[in-house]
Amino acid sequence: MSFDLKVFGDKLARYRVQFAVSVSDVELETGIPKSTLTNYENGTLEPTGDHVLILADYFKCDFKFFISNEK
């Protein structure tokens, strides 16, 4: 099973909405540039392992679910 960028991006966007935070808020709290976060959400950039862990920690979710193709 390959990593699905679109599924990851959709999860990231849903978490952002659920936490009621903007891309700028996430950038400020995680140090991940806004342009990178936008590319992740659009499914046009594969996240680094470090970014996956940082985002999973920020959104308080299991990183394994975050990178799984499960919706």
PQR file of N, CA, C, O and H, with PARSE charges and radii, in Angstrom:
ATOM      1  N   MET A   1       0.850  -1.176   0.000 -0.4000 1.5000
ATOM      2  CA  MET A   1       0.000   0.000   0.000 -0.0000 2.0000
ATOM      3  C   MET A   1       0.897   1.242   0.000  0.5500 1.7000
ATOM      4  O   MET A   1       1.803   1.357   0.825 -0.5500 1.4000
ATOM      5  N   SER A   2       0.650   2.140  -0.898 -0.4000 1.5000
ATOM      6  CA  SER A   2       1.459   3.355  -0.978 -0.0000 2.0000
ATOM      7  C   SER A   2       0.801   4.489  -0.188  0.5500 1.7000
ATOM      8  O   SER A   2      -0.396   4.472   0.098 -0.5500 1.4000
ATOM      9  H   SER A   2      -0.086   2.047  -1.568  0.4000 1.0000
ATOM     10  N   PHE A   3       1.625   5.460   0.148 -0.4000 1.5000
ATOM     11  CA  PHE A   3       1.165   6.621   0.897 -0.0000 2.0000
ATOM     12  C   PHE A   3       0.317   7.500  -0.015  0.5500 1.7000
ATOM     13  O   PHE A   3       0.757   7.876  -1.101 -0.5500 1.4000
ATOM     14  H   PHE A   3       2.598   5.475  -0.084  0.4000 1.0000
ATOM     15  N   ASP A   4      -0.888   7.828   0.418 -0.4000 1.5000
ATOM     16  CA  ASP A   4      -1.812   8.635  -0.386 -0.0000 2.0000
ATOM     17  C   ASP A   4      -1.760  10.080   0.091  0.5500 1.7000
ATOM     18  O   ASP A   4      -2.269  10.414   1.161 -0.5500 1.4000
ATOM     19  H   ASP A   4      -1.246   7.523   1.300  0.4000 1.0000
ATOM     20  N   LEU A   5      -1.137  10.930  -0.717 -0.4000 1.5000
ATOM     21  CA  LEU A   5      -0.978  12.345  -0.353 -0.0000 2.0000
ATOM     22  C   LEU A   5      -2.316  13.047  -0.172  0.5500 1.7000
ATOM     23  O   LEU A   5      -2.461  13.901   0.703 -0.5500 1.4000
ATOM     24  H   LEU A   5      -0.724  10.659  -1.586  0.4000 1.0000
ATOM     25  N   LYS A   6      -3.287  12.691  -0.994 -0.4000 1.5000
ATOM     26  CA  LYS A   6      -4.613  13.325  -0.933 -0.0000 2.0000
ATOM     27  C   LYS A   6      -5.306  13.007   0.396  0.5500 1.7000
ATOM     28  O   LYS A   6      -5.889  13.889   1.025 -0.5500 1.4000
ATOM     29  H   LYS A   6      -3.169  11.997  -1.705  0.4000 1.0000
ATOM     30  N   VAL A   7      -5.237  11.747   0.813 -0.4000 1.5000
ATOM     31  CA  VAL A   7      -5.858  11.344   2.081 -0.0000 2.0000
ATOM     32  C   VAL A   7      -5.179  12.071   3.246  0.5500 1.7000
ATOM     33  O   VAL A   7      -5.852  12.564   4.151 -0.5500 1.4000
ATOM     34  H   VAL A   7      -4.763  11.030   0.302  0.4000 1.0000
ATOM     35  N   PHE A   8      -3.848  12.134   3.218 -0.4000 1.5000
ATOM     36  CA  PHE A   8      -3.118  12.852   4.265 -0.0000 2.0000
ATOM     37  C   PHE A   8      -3.537  14.324   4.294  0.5500 1.7000
ATOM     38  O   PHE A   8      -3.802  14.876   5.362 -0.5500 1.4000
ATOM     39  H   PHE A   8      -3.301  11.733   2.483  0.4000 1.0000
ATOM     40  N   GLY A   9      -3.595  14.950   3.129 -0.4000 1.5000
ATOM     41  CA  GLY A   9      -3.980  16.356   3.036 -0.0000 2.0000
ATOM     42  C   GLY A   9      -5.386  16.602   3.551  0.5500 1.7000
ATOM     43  O   GLY A   9      -5.647  17.590   4.237 -0.5500 1.4000
ATOM     44  H   GLY A   9      -3.380  14.502   2.262  0.4000 1.0000
ATOM     45  N   ASP A  10      -6.293  15.689   3.212 -0.4000 1.5000
ATOM     46  CA  ASP A  10      -7.678  15.819   3.691 -0.0000 2.0000
ATOM     47  C   ASP A  10      -7.746  15.712   5.215  0.5500 1.7000
ATOM     48  O   ASP A  10      -8.471  16.464   5.865 -0.5500 1.4000
ATOM     49  H   ASP A  10      -6.082  14.886   2.654  0.4000 1.0000
ATOM     50  N   LYS A  11      -6.982  14.769   5.778 -0.4000 1.5000
ATOM     51  CA  LYS A  11      -6.967  14.623   7.240 -0.0000 2.0000
ATOM     52  C   LYS A  11      -6.418  15.882   7.891  0.5500 1.7000
ATOM     53  O   LYS A  11      -6.970  16.372   8.876 -0.5500 1.4000
ATOM     54  H   LYS A  11      -6.392  14.158   5.249  0.4000 1.0000
ATOM     55  N   LEU A  12      -5.333  16.399   7.341 -0.4000 1.5000
ATOM     56  CA  LEU A  12      -4.726  17.604   7.895 -0.0000 2.0000
ATOM     57  C   LEU A  12      -5.714  18.769   7.871  0.5500 1.7000
ATOM     58  O   LEU A  12      -5.841  19.502   8.852 -0.5500 1.4000
ATOM     59  H   LEU A  12      -4.884  16.000   6.542  0.4000 1.0000
ATOM     60  N   ALA A  13      -6.405  18.934   6.760 -0.4000 1.5000
ATOM     61  CA  ALA A  13      -7.387  20.022   6.641 -0.0000 2.0000
ATOM     62  C   ALA A  13      -8.543  19.823   7.622  0.5500 1.7000
ATOM     63  O   ALA A  13      -9.002  20.779   8.246 -0.5500 1.4000
ATOM     64  H   ALA A  13      -6.302  18.339   5.963  0.4000 1.0000
ATOM     65  N   ARG A  14      -9.016  18.573   7.758 -0.4000 1.5000
ATOM     66  CA  ARG A  14     -10.117  18.294   8.692 -0.0000 2.0000
ATOM     67  C   ARG A  14      -9.710  18.568  10.136  0.5500 1.7000
ATOM     68  O   ARG A  14     -10.478  19.150  10.903 -0.5500 1.4000
ATOM     69  H   ARG A  14      -8.643  17.796   7.251  0.4000 1.0000
ATOM     70  N   TYR A  15      -8.506  18.151  10.504 -0.4000 1.5000
ATOM     71  CA  TYR A  15      -8.024  18.424  11.856 -0.0000 2.0000
ATOM     72  C   TYR A  15      -7.948  19.921  12.101  0.5500 1.7000
ATOM     73  O   TYR A  15      -8.323  20.397  13.172 -0.5500 1.4000
ATOM     74  H   TYR A  15      -7.882  17.678   9.881  0.4000 1.0000
ATOM     75  N   ARG A  16      -7.466  20.664  11.115 -0.4000 1.5000
ATOM     76  CA  ARG A  16      -7.366  22.112  11.264 -0.0000 2.0000
ATOM     77  C   ARG A  16      -8.730  22.730  11.517  0.5500 1.7000
ATOM     78  O   ARG A  16      -8.877  23.588  12.387 -0.5500 1.4000
ATOM     79  H   ARG A  16      -7.161  20.277  10.245  0.4000 1.0000
ATOM     80  N   VAL A  17      -9.725  22.296  10.760 -0.4000 1.5000
ATOM     81  CA  VAL A  17     -11.090  22.803  10.929 -0.0000 2.0000
ATOM     82  C   VAL A  17     -11.636  22.386  12.302  0.5500 1.7000
ATOM     83  O   VAL A  17     -12.244  23.188  13.011 -0.5500 1.4000
ATOM     84  H   VAL A  17      -9.606  21.599  10.053  0.4000 1.0000
ATOM     85  N   GLN A  18     -11.411  21.139  12.654 -0.4000 1.5000
ATOM     86  CA  GLN A  18     -11.898  20.626  13.941 -0.0000 2.0000
ATOM     87  C   GLN A  18     -11.279  21.399  15.115  0.5500 1.7000
ATOM     88  O   GLN A  18     -11.957  21.670  16.107 -0.5500 1.4000
ATOM     89  H   GLN A  18     -10.918  20.487  12.078  0.4000 1.0000
ATOM     90  N   PHE A  19     -10.016  21.746  15.003 -0.4000 1.5000
ATOM     91  CA  PHE A  19      -9.339  22.493  16.061 -0.0000 2.0000
ATOM     92  C   PHE A  19      -9.557  24.000  15.933  0.5500 1.7000
ATOM     93  O   PHE A  19      -9.113  24.773  16.782 -0.5500 1.4000
ATOM     94  H   PHE A  19      -9.465  21.526  14.198  0.4000 1.0000
ATOM     95  N   ALA A  20     -10.239  24.408  14.870 -0.4000 1.5000
ATOM     96  CA  ALA A  20     -10.547  25.824  14.614 -0.0000 2.0000
ATOM     97  C   ALA A  20      -9.281  26.685  14.596  0.5500 1.7000
ATOM     98  O   ALA A  20      -9.207  27.730  15.243 -0.5500 1.4000
ATOM     99  H   ALA A  20     -10.600  23.780  14.181  0.4000 1.0000
ATOM    100  N   VAL A  21      -8.287  26.211  13.833 -0.4000 1.5000
ATOM    101  CA  VAL A  21      -7.041  26.963  13.697 -0.0000 2.0000
ATOM    102  C   VAL A  21      -6.762  27.217  12.216  0.5500 1.7000
ATOM    103  O   VAL A  21      -7.162  26.439  11.349 -0.5500 1.4000
ATOM    104  H   VAL A  21      -8.348  25.362  13.308  0.4000 1.0000
ATOM    105  N   SER A  22      -6.078  28.308  11.951 -0.4000 1.5000
ATOM    106  CA  SER A  22      -5.718  28.651  10.576 -0.0000 2.0000
ATOM    107  C   SER A  22      -4.365  28.027  10.228  0.5500 1.7000
ATOM    108  O   SER A  22      -3.657  27.524  11.100 -0.5500 1.4000
ATOM    109  H   SER A  22      -5.754  28.940  12.655  0.4000 1.0000
ATOM    110  N   VAL A  23      -4.025  28.069   8.958 -0.4000 1.5000
ATOM    111  CA  VAL A  23      -2.710  27.598   8.526 -0.0000 2.0000
ATOM    112  C   VAL A  23      -1.625  28.426   9.230  0.5500 1.7000
ATOM    113  O   VAL A  23      -0.590  27.894   9.632 -0.5500 1.4000
ATOM    114  H   VAL A  23      -4.601  28.478   8.249  0.4000 1.0000
ATOM    115  N   SER A  24      -1.872  29.709   9.368 -0.4000 1.5000
ATOM    116  CA  SER A  24      -0.913  30.584  10.058 -0.0000 2.0000
ATOM    117  C   SER A  24      -0.732  30.173  11.521  0.5500 1.7000
ATOM    118  O   SER A  24       0.380  30.213  12.047 -0.5500 1.4000
ATOM    119  H   SER A  24      -2.712  30.141   9.040  0.4000 1.0000
ATOM    120  N   ASP A  25      -1.827  29.779  12.175 -0.4000 1.5000
ATOM    121  CA  ASP A  25      -1.744  29.312  13.564 -0.0000 2.0000
ATOM    122  C   ASP A  25      -0.869  28.060  13.655  0.5500 1.7000
ATOM    123  O   ASP A  25      -0.015  27.949  14.534 -0.5500 1.4000
ATOM    124  H   ASP A  25      -2.731  29.746  11.747  0.4000 1.0000
ATOM    125  N   VAL A  26      -1.093  27.128  12.738 -0.4000 1.5000
ATOM    126  CA  VAL A  26      -0.319  25.882  12.738 -0.0000 2.0000
ATOM    127  C   VAL A  26       1.153  26.188  12.475  0.5500 1.7000
ATOM    128  O   VAL A  26       2.034  25.603  13.105 -0.5500 1.4000
ATOM    129  H   VAL A  26      -1.787  27.219  12.023  0.4000 1.0000
ATOM    130  N   GLU A  27       1.415  27.100  11.550 -0.4000 1.5000
ATOM    131  CA  GLU A  27       2.796  27.499  11.256 -0.0000 2.0000
ATOM    132  C   GLU A  27       3.464  28.060  12.520  0.5500 1.7000
ATOM    133  O   GLU A  27       4.590  27.691  12.852 -0.5500 1.4000
ATOM    134  H   GLU A  27       0.698  27.576  11.039  0.4000 1.0000
ATOM    135  N   LEU A  28       2.773  28.932  13.200 -0.4000 1.5000
ATOM    136  CA  LEU A  28       3.310  29.567  14.398 -0.0000 2.0000
ATOM    137  C   LEU A  28       3.616  28.542  15.492  0.5500 1.7000
ATOM    138  O   LEU A  28       4.649  28.628  16.156 -0.5500 1.4000
ATOM    139  H   LEU A  28       1.858  29.232  12.930  0.4000 1.0000
ATOM    140  N   GLU A  29       2.724  27.584  15.674 -0.4000 1.5000
ATOM    141  CA  GLU A  29       2.868  26.599  16.754 -0.0000 2.0000
ATOM    142  C   GLU A  29       3.831  25.459  16.424  0.5500 1.7000
ATOM    143  O   GLU A  29       4.437  24.884  17.328 -0.5500 1.4000
ATOM    144  H   GLU A  29       1.885  27.514  15.134  0.4000 1.0000
ATOM    145  N   THR A  30       3.976  25.126  15.139 -0.4000 1.5000
ATOM    146  CA  THR A  30       4.798  23.965  14.769 -0.0000 2.0000
ATOM    147  C   THR A  30       6.125  24.335  14.115  0.5500 1.7000
ATOM    148  O   THR A  30       7.058  23.531  14.104 -0.5500 1.4000
ATOM    149  H   THR A  30       3.483  25.593  14.405  0.4000 1.0000
ATOM    150  N   GLY A  31       6.215  25.549  13.570 -0.4000 1.5000
ATOM    151  CA  GLY A  31       7.418  25.940  12.847 -0.0000 2.0000
ATOM    152  C   GLY A  31       7.453  25.442  11.414  0.5500 1.7000
ATOM    153  O   GLY A  31       8.437  25.651  10.704 -0.5500 1.4000
ATOM    154  H   GLY A  31       5.457  26.202  13.579  0.4000 1.0000
ATOM    155  N   ILE A  32       6.374  24.778  10.982 -0.4000 1.5000
ATOM    156  CA  ILE A  32       6.295  24.297   9.597 -0.0000 2.0000
ATOM    157  C   ILE A  32       5.765  25.452   8.742  0.5500 1.7000
ATOM    158  O   ILE A  32       4.696  25.992   9.027 -0.5500 1.4000
ATOM    159  H   ILE A  32       5.575  24.608  11.558  0.4000 1.0000
ATOM    160  N   PRO A  33       6.502  25.830   7.700 -0.5600 1.5000
ATOM    161  CA  PRO A  33       6.086  26.974   6.885  0.2800 2.0000
ATOM    162  C   PRO A  33       4.674  26.819   6.304  0.5500 1.7000
ATOM    163  O   PRO A  33       4.237  25.724   5.948 -0.5500 1.4000
ATOM    164  N   LYS A  34       3.989  27.947   6.225 -0.4000 1.5000
ATOM    165  CA  LYS A  34       2.615  27.979   5.715 -0.0000 2.0000
ATOM    166  C   LYS A  34       2.537  27.378   4.312  0.5500 1.7000
ATOM    167  O   LYS A  34       1.601  26.639   4.007 -0.5500 1.4000
ATOM    168  H   LYS A  34       4.344  28.837   6.514  0.4000 1.0000
ATOM    169  N   SER A  35       3.507  27.687   3.464 -0.4000 1.5000
ATOM    170  CA  SER A  35       3.489  27.157   2.089 -0.0000 2.0000
ATOM    171  C   SER A  35       3.598  25.636   2.087  0.5500 1.7000
ATOM    172  O   SER A  35       2.976  24.966   1.263 -0.5500 1.4000
ATOM    173  H   SER A  35       4.267  28.288   3.712  0.4000 1.0000
ATOM    174  N   THR A  36       4.377  25.102   2.996 -0.4000 1.5000
ATOM    175  CA  THR A  36       4.512  23.646   3.103 -0.0000 2.0000
ATOM    176  C   THR A  36       3.206  23.029   3.568  0.5500 1.7000
ATOM    177  O   THR A  36       2.761  22.025   3.012 -0.5500 1.4000
ATOM    178  H   THR A  36       4.882  25.647   3.665  0.4000 1.0000
ATOM    179  N   LEU A  37       2.589  23.619   4.580 -0.4000 1.5000
ATOM    180  CA  LEU A  37       1.307  23.115   5.086 -0.0000 2.0000
ATOM    181  C   LEU A  37       0.239  23.147   3.996  0.5500 1.7000
ATOM    182  O   LEU A  37      -0.547  22.210   3.862 -0.5500 1.4000
ATOM    183  H   LEU A  37       2.950  24.435   5.031  0.4000 1.0000
ATOM    184  N   THR A  38       0.216  24.218   3.229 -0.4000 1.5000
ATOM    185  CA  THR A  38      -0.756  24.347   2.136 -0.0000 2.0000
ATOM    186  C   THR A  38      -0.515  23.255   1.090  0.5500 1.7000
ATOM    187  O   THR A  38      -1.463  22.652   0.588 -0.5500 1.4000
ATOM    188  H   THR A  38       0.855  24.980   3.338  0.4000 1.0000
ATOM    189  N   ASN A  39       0.738  23.008   0.768 -0.4000 1.5000
ATOM    190  CA  ASN A  39       1.050  21.948  -0.194 -0.0000 2.0000
ATOM    191  C   ASN A  39       0.657  20.573   0.340  0.5500 1.7000
ATOM    192  O   ASN A  39       0.189  19.723  -0.417 -0.5500 1.4000
ATOM    193  H   ASN A  39       1.508  23.498   1.175  0.4000 1.0000
ATOM    194  N   TYR A  40       0.844  20.354   1.640 -0.4000 1.5000
ATOM    195  CA  TYR A  40       0.397  19.094   2.242 -0.0000 2.0000
ATOM    196  C   TYR A  40      -1.113  18.949   2.094  0.5500 1.7000
ATOM    197  O   TYR A  40      -1.604  17.902   1.672 -0.5500 1.4000
ATOM    198  H   TYR A  40       1.224  21.045   2.255  0.4000 1.0000
ATOM    199  N   GLU A  41      -1.848  20.004   2.443 -0.4000 1.5000
ATOM    200  CA  GLU A  41      -3.309  19.943   2.368 -0.0000 2.0000
ATOM    201  C   GLU A  41      -3.801  19.748   0.933  0.5500 1.7000
ATOM    202  O   GLU A  41      -4.823  19.100   0.708 -0.5500 1.4000
ATOM    203  H   GLU A  41      -1.449  20.855   2.786  0.4000 1.0000
ATOM    204  N   ASN A  42      -3.083  20.302  -0.024 -0.4000 1.5000
ATOM    205  CA  ASN A  42      -3.459  20.154  -1.435 -0.0000 2.0000
ATOM    206  C   ASN A  42      -3.031  18.814  -2.016  0.5500 1.7000
ATOM    207  O   ASN A  42      -3.389  18.484  -3.147 -0.5500 1.4000
ATOM    208  H   ASN A  42      -2.253  20.829   0.159  0.4000 1.0000
ATOM    209  N   GLY A  43      -2.270  18.042  -1.252 -0.4000 1.5000
ATOM    210  CA  GLY A  43      -1.820  16.739  -1.721 -0.0000 2.0000
ATOM    211  C   GLY A  43      -0.727  16.826  -2.777  0.5500 1.7000
ATOM    212  O   GLY A  43      -0.578  15.915  -3.592 -0.5500 1.4000
ATOM    213  H   GLY A  43      -1.980  18.310  -0.334  0.4000 1.0000
ATOM    214  N   THR A  44       0.042  17.919  -2.768 -0.4000 1.5000
ATOM    215  CA  THR A  44       1.082  18.092  -3.786 -0.0000 2.0000
ATOM    216  C   THR A  44       2.491  17.918  -3.238  0.5500 1.7000
ATOM    217  O   THR A  44       3.462  18.038  -3.985 -0.5500 1.4000
ATOM    218  H   THR A  44      -0.079  18.658  -2.106  0.4000 1.0000
ATOM    219  N   LEU A  45       2.617  17.637  -1.936 -0.4000 1.5000
ATOM    220  CA  LEU A  45       3.930  17.477  -1.325 -0.0000 2.0000
ATOM    221  C   LEU A  45       3.859  16.377  -0.285  0.5500 1.7000
ATOM    222  O   LEU A  45       2.953  16.357   0.548 -0.5500 1.4000
ATOM    223  H   LEU A  45       1.829  17.540  -1.329  0.4000 1.0000
ATOM    224  N   GLU A  46       4.820  15.459  -0.335 -0.4000 1.5000
ATOM    225  CA  GLU A  46       4.872  14.390   0.656 -0.0000 2.0000
ATOM    226  C   GLU A  46       5.530  14.924   1.926  0.5500 1.7000
ATOM    227  O   GLU A  46       6.595  15.538   1.861 -0.5500 1.4000
ATOM    228  H   GLU A  46       5.556  15.476  -1.012  0.4000 1.0000
ATOM    229  N   PRO A  47       4.906  14.697   3.072 -0.5600 1.5000
ATOM    230  CA  PRO A  47       5.469  15.224   4.319  0.2800 2.0000
ATOM    231  C   PRO A  47       6.718  14.459   4.743  0.5500 1.7000
ATOM    232  O   PRO A  47       6.867  13.272   4.452 -0.5500 1.4000
ATOM    233  N   THR A  48       7.600  15.156   5.429 -0.4000 1.5000
ATOM    234  CA  THR A  48       8.756  14.491   6.021 -0.0000 2.0000
ATOM    235  C   THR A  48       8.284  13.730   7.256  0.5500 1.7000
ATOM    236  O   THR A  48       7.220  14.014   7.806 -0.5500 1.4000
ATOM    237  H   THR A  48       7.478  16.120   5.665  0.4000 1.0000
ATOM    238  N   GLY A  49       9.078  12.777   7.677 -0.4000 1.5000
ATOM    239  CA  GLY A  49       8.747  12.027   8.885 -0.0000 2.0000
ATOM    240  C   GLY A  49       8.648  12.935  10.100  0.5500 1.7000
ATOM    241  O   GLY A  49       7.766  12.767  10.942 -0.5500 1.4000
ATOM    242  H   GLY A  49       9.942  12.546   7.230  0.4000 1.0000
ATOM    243  N   ASP A  50       9.560  13.897  10.187 -0.4000 1.5000
ATOM    244  CA  ASP A  50       9.529  14.839  11.305 -0.0000 2.0000
ATOM    245  C   ASP A  50       8.242  15.654  11.305  0.5500 1.7000
ATOM    246  O   ASP A  50       7.633  15.863  12.354 -0.5500 1.4000
ATOM    247  H   ASP A  50      10.277  14.033   9.503  0.4000 1.0000
ATOM    248  N   HIS A  51       7.831  16.112  10.130 -0.4000 1.5000
ATOM    249  CA  HIS A  51       6.603  16.916  10.048 -0.0000 2.0000
ATOM    250  C   HIS A  51       5.383  16.091  10.429  0.5500 1.7000
ATOM    251  O   HIS A  51       4.473  16.599  11.084 -0.5500 1.4000
ATOM    252  H   HIS A  51       8.326  15.943   9.277  0.4000 1.0000
ATOM    253  N   VAL A  52       5.353  14.828  10.028 -0.4000 1.5000
ATOM    254  CA  VAL A  52       4.233  13.963  10.405 -0.0000 2.0000
ATOM    255  C   VAL A  52       4.150  13.870  11.925  0.5500 1.7000
ATOM    256  O   VAL A  52       3.068  13.997  12.499 -0.5500 1.4000
ATOM    257  H   VAL A  52       6.092  14.415   9.496  0.4000 1.0000
ATOM    258  N   LEU A  53       5.276  13.651  12.568 -0.4000 1.5000
ATOM    259  CA  LEU A  53       5.286  13.528  14.032 -0.0000 2.0000
ATOM    260  C   LEU A  53       4.903  14.843  14.703  0.5500 1.7000
ATOM    261  O   LEU A  53       4.150  14.843  15.676 -0.5500 1.4000
ATOM    262  H   LEU A  53       6.154  13.547  12.102  0.4000 1.0000
ATOM    263  N   ILE A  54       5.408  15.950  14.201 -0.4000 1.5000
ATOM    264  CA  ILE A  54       5.084  17.261  14.768 -0.0000 2.0000
ATOM    265  C   ILE A  54       3.590  17.543  14.635  0.5500 1.7000
ATOM    266  O   ILE A  54       2.952  17.995  15.586 -0.5500 1.4000
ATOM    267  H   ILE A  54       6.020  15.950  13.410  0.4000 1.0000
ATOM    268  N   LEU A  55       3.032  17.275  13.453 -0.4000 1.5000
ATOM    269  CA  LEU A  55       1.609  17.539  13.220 -0.0000 2.0000
ATOM    270  C   LEU A  55       0.723  16.600  14.036  0.5500 1.7000
ATOM    271  O   LEU A  55      -0.298  17.023  14.577 -0.5500 1.4000
ATOM    272  H   LEU A  55       3.550  16.907  12.680  0.4000 1.0000
ATOM    273  N   ALA A  56       1.110  15.330  14.125 -0.4000 1.5000
ATOM    274  CA  ALA A  56       0.333  14.379  14.923 -0.0000 2.0000
ATOM    275  C   ALA A  56       0.320  14.810  16.393  0.5500 1.7000
ATOM    276  O   ALA A  56      -0.711  14.730  17.061 -0.5500 1.4000
ATOM    277  H   ALA A  56       1.939  14.986  13.685  0.4000 1.0000
ATOM    278  N   ASP A  57       1.468  15.265  16.885 -0.4000 1.5000
ATOM    279  CA  ASP A  57       1.541  15.747  18.261 -0.0000 2.0000
ATOM    280  C   ASP A  57       0.687  16.997  18.441  0.5500 1.7000
ATOM    281  O   ASP A  57      -0.050  17.114  19.421 -0.5500 1.4000
ATOM    282  H   ASP A  57       2.305  15.330  16.343  0.4000 1.0000
ATOM    283  N   TYR A  58       0.783  17.916  17.512 -0.4000 1.5000
ATOM    284  CA  TYR A  58       0.017  19.166  17.594 -0.0000 2.0000
ATOM    285  C   TYR A  58      -1.492  18.903  17.604  0.5500 1.7000
ATOM    286  O   TYR A  58      -2.236  19.519  18.366 -0.5500 1.4000
ATOM    287  H   TYR A  58       1.381  17.822  16.716  0.4000 1.0000
ATOM    288  N   PHE A  59      -1.930  17.971  16.740 -0.4000 1.5000
ATOM    289  CA  PHE A  59      -3.362  17.668  16.648 -0.0000 2.0000
ATOM    290  C   PHE A  59      -3.787  16.523  17.562  0.5500 1.7000
ATOM    291  O   PHE A  59      -4.925  16.056  17.501 -0.5500 1.4000
ATOM    292  H   PHE A  59      -1.325  17.469  16.121  0.4000 1.0000
ATOM    293  N   LYS A  60      -2.860  16.076  18.409 -0.4000 1.5000
ATOM    294  CA  LYS A  60      -3.154  15.056  19.414 -0.0000 2.0000
ATOM    295  C   LYS A  60      -3.780  13.793  18.806  0.5500 1.7000
ATOM    296  O   LYS A  60      -4.813  13.305  19.263 -0.5500 1.4000
ATOM    297  H   LYS A  60      -1.936  16.456  18.459  0.4000 1.0000
ATOM    298  N   CYS A  61      -3.123  13.290  17.772 -0.4000 1.5000
ATOM    299  CA  CYS A  61      -3.604  12.058  17.142 -0.0000 2.0000
ATOM    300  C   CYS A  61      -2.443  11.095  16.969  0.5500 1.7000
ATOM    301  O   CYS A  61      -1.278  11.486  17.052 -0.5500 1.4000
ATOM    302  H   CYS A  61      -2.284  13.687  17.402  0.4000 1.0000
ATOM    303  N   ASP A  62      -2.766   9.852  16.731 -0.4000 1.5000
ATOM    304  CA  ASP A  62      -1.764   8.811  16.510 -0.0000 2.0000
ATOM    305  C   ASP A  62      -1.145   9.020  15.131  0.5500 1.7000
ATOM    306  O   ASP A  62      -1.861   9.080  14.131 -0.5500 1.4000
ATOM    307  H   ASP A  62      -3.712   9.535  16.664  0.4000 1.0000
ATOM    308  N   PHE A  63       0.171   9.131  15.074 -0.4000 1.5000
ATOM    309  CA  PHE A  63       0.817   9.370  13.785 -0.0000 2.0000
ATOM    310  C   PHE A  63       0.557   8.235  12.801  0.5500 1.7000
ATOM    311  O   PHE A  63       0.554   8.459  11.591 -0.5500 1.4000
ATOM    312  H   PHE A  63       0.752   9.083  15.886  0.4000 1.0000
ATOM    313  N   LYS A  64       0.337   7.017  13.305 -0.4000 1.5000
ATOM    314  CA  LYS A  64       0.073   5.884  12.407 -0.0000 2.0000
ATOM    315  C   LYS A  64      -1.248   6.085  11.659  0.5500 1.7000
ATOM    316  O   LYS A  64      -1.340   5.784  10.468 -0.5500 1.4000
ATOM    317  H   LYS A  64       0.339   6.835  14.289  0.4000 1.0000
ATOM    318  N   PHE A  65      -2.259   6.588  12.350 -0.4000 1.5000
ATOM    319  CA  PHE A  65      -3.523   6.885  11.673 -0.0000 2.0000
ATOM    320  C   PHE A  65      -3.334   8.053  10.717  0.5500 1.7000
ATOM    321  O   PHE A  65      -3.882   8.057   9.615 -0.5500 1.4000
ATOM    322  H   PHE A  65      -2.184   6.833  13.317  0.4000 1.0000
ATOM    323  N   PHE A  66      -2.561   9.035  11.140 -0.4000 1.5000
ATOM    324  CA  PHE A  66      -2.342  10.236  10.338 -0.0000 2.0000
ATOM    325  C   PHE A  66      -1.753   9.888   8.965  0.5500 1.7000
ATOM    326  O   PHE A  66      -2.107  10.505   7.960 -0.5500 1.4000
ATOM    327  H   PHE A  66      -2.116   9.032  12.035  0.4000 1.0000
ATOM    328  N   ILE A  67      -0.849   8.894   8.927 -0.4000 1.5000
ATOM    329  CA  ILE A  67      -0.220   8.539   7.655 -0.0000 2.0000
ATOM    330  C   ILE A  67      -0.870   7.341   6.967  0.5500 1.7000
ATOM    331  O   ILE A  67      -0.487   6.981   5.854 -0.5500 1.4000
ATOM    332  H   ILE A  67      -0.562   8.393   9.743  0.4000 1.0000
ATOM    333  N   SER A  68      -1.846   6.727   7.621 -0.4000 1.5000
ATOM    334  CA  SER A  68      -2.529   5.600   6.985 -0.0000 2.0000
ATOM    335  C   SER A  68      -3.463   6.113   5.893  0.5500 1.7000
ATOM    336  O   SER A  68      -3.818   7.291   5.868 -0.5500 1.4000
ATOM    337  H   SER A  68      -2.157   7.020   8.525  0.4000 1.0000
ATOM    338  N   ASN A  69      -3.850   5.228   5.005 -0.4000 1.5000
ATOM    339  CA  ASN A  69      -4.804   5.593   3.950 -0.0000 2.0000
ATOM    340  C   ASN A  69      -6.242   5.469   4.421  0.5500 1.7000
ATOM    341  O   ASN A  69      -7.178   5.651   3.643 -0.5500 1.4000
ATOM    342  H   ASN A  69      -3.561   4.271   5.025  0.4000 1.0000
ATOM    343  N   GLU A  70      -6.413   5.154   5.715 -0.4000 1.5000
ATOM    344  CA  GLU A  70      -7.748   5.069   6.317 -0.0000 2.0000
ATOM    345  C   GLU A  70      -8.329   6.488   6.436  0.5500 1.7000
ATOM    346  O   GLU A  70      -7.655   7.421   6.872 -0.5500 1.4000
ATOM    347  H   GLU A  70      -5.653   5.006   6.347  0.4000 1.0000
ATOM    348  N   LYS A  71      -9.588   6.614   6.039 -0.4000 1.5000
ATOM    349  CA  LYS A  71     -10.213   7.949   6.061 -0.0000 2.0000
ATOM    350  C   LYS A  71     -10.947   8.226   7.331  0.5500 1.7000
ATOM    351  O   LYS A  71     -11.519   9.304   7.490 -0.5500 1.4000
ATOM    352  H   LYS A  71     -10.135   5.856   5.685  0.4000 1.0000
TER
END
